[in-house]
Amino acid sequence: MIDKETVIKVAQLSKLQLTEEEIELFSVQLSDILKFIEKLEELDTENILPFYELNQQEAPMRDDIPGEGLSNQEALSNAPQAENGFFVVPRVVSAEQIKEASS
């Protein structure tokens, strides 16, 4: 059985916060999964060919015909905010975060 410490360690590595009930539950569930995999390993697959794909149909393709693109003005016409010919979007990463990451 997978012990609580292992579940806690995996949760920490995954940046997950688990309750005590979740730790107990996942300990049991992960142990059951490993038992099932062990059972599958008992099967004789010596003469079984690998199975790669269920669907043998090919995806329909269309001709790749180049067309005229949008002008810069057309592309920006519905933008909530534009400046100097570019879209203006909220900053995702602050200069402070970049500085910390490069340290």
C-alpha distance (Angstrom), angle and dihedral (degrees) to the residues before:
residue distance angle dihedral
M1 . . .
I2 3.79 . .
D3 3.78 108.3 .
K4 3.79 126.4 -132.5
E5 3.80 92.5 -108.1
T6 3.81 91.0 60.3
V7 3.80 91.6 49.7
I8 3.81 90.4 48.5
K9 3.82 91.6 48.9
V10 3.83 92.2 50.1
A11 3.81 90.0 47.1
Q12 3.80 91.0 51.5
L13 3.80 91.9 48.9
S14 3.81 88.5 49.2
K15 3.80 91.4 47.3
L16 3.82 90.7 -120.6
Q17 3.78 125.3 146.3
L18 3.80 110.2 -146.1
T19 3.76 129.9 -171.0
E20 3.80 119.9 -130.1
E21 3.83 89.1 -104.5
E22 3.82 91.3 52.7
I23 3.81 91.0 49.2
E24 3.81 90.0 53.2
L25 3.81 92.4 45.5
F26 3.81 94.9 47.6
S27 3.78 91.5 46.5
V28 3.80 89.7 58.2
Q29 3.82 95.1 40.0
L30 3.81 94.8 48.6
S31 3.80 90.4 48.1
D32 3.82 89.7 51.9
I33 3.79 90.5 50.4
L34 3.80 91.6 52.0
K35 3.81 91.0 48.4
F36 3.80 89.5 52.6
I37 3.81 91.2 50.6
E38 3.80 90.2 49.9
K39 3.80 88.8 52.6
L40 3.81 90.5 50.8
E41 3.80 89.8 52.2
E42 3.82 88.5 61.6
L43 3.81 91.0 65.7
D44 3.79 118.3 103.7
T45 3.81 106.4 -123.2
E46 3.81 96.4 163.1
N47 3.81 96.4 119.7
I48 3.79 98.1 30.2
L49 3.79 115.4 111.0
P50 3.80 118.0 -138.4
F51 3.79 114.5 -97.4
Y52 3.76 112.9 -139.5
E53 3.79 110.3 170.3
L54 3.77 138.8 15.7
N55 3.78 97.6 -163.3
Q56 3.80 116.5 61.7
Q57 3.80 94.3 -179.0
E58 3.77 120.2 106.7
A59 3.77 120.2 -127.7
P60 3.80 113.0 -107.3
M61 3.78 111.4 -106.7
R62 3.76 129.9 -156.2
D63 3.77 127.5 -151.1
D64 3.78 113.4 -89.9
I65 3.78 101.1 -127.4
P66 3.78 115.6 173.8
G67 3.76 114.4 -129.7
E68 3.74 136.2 -174.2
G69 3.79 113.5 -78.1
L70 3.76 129.4 -140.2
S71 3.75 120.8 -81.8
N72 3.78 116.5 -118.6
Q73 3.80 90.0 -106.0
E74 3.83 91.9 51.1
A75 3.81 92.1 47.8
L76 3.80 91.9 51.6
S77 3.82 95.9 40.5
N78 3.84 94.5 97.9
A79 3.81 97.2 32.7
P80 3.80 113.1 125.2
Q81 3.80 88.1 -138.4
A82 3.81 132.5 9.3
E83 3.78 132.8 173.7
N84 3.82 131.2 -175.5
G85 3.81 91.5 -10.5
F86 3.81 95.5 -50.6
F87 3.82 136.4 101.5
V88 3.80 113.4 -103.7
V89 3.81 112.0 -140.1
P90 3.81 132.8 174.1
R91 3.78 115.8 -88.3
V92 3.80 110.2 -101.7
V93 3.79 99.7 -172.3
S94 3.79 122.2 34.3
A95 3.78 123.6 -135.5
E96 3.81 87.0 -115.7
Q97 3.82 91.7 57.9
I98 3.81 90.9 49.4
K99 3.80 90.2 50.2
E100 3.83 91.3 50.0
A101 3.81 92.3 47.9
S102 3.80 93.1 51.7
S103 3.83 92.8 50.2
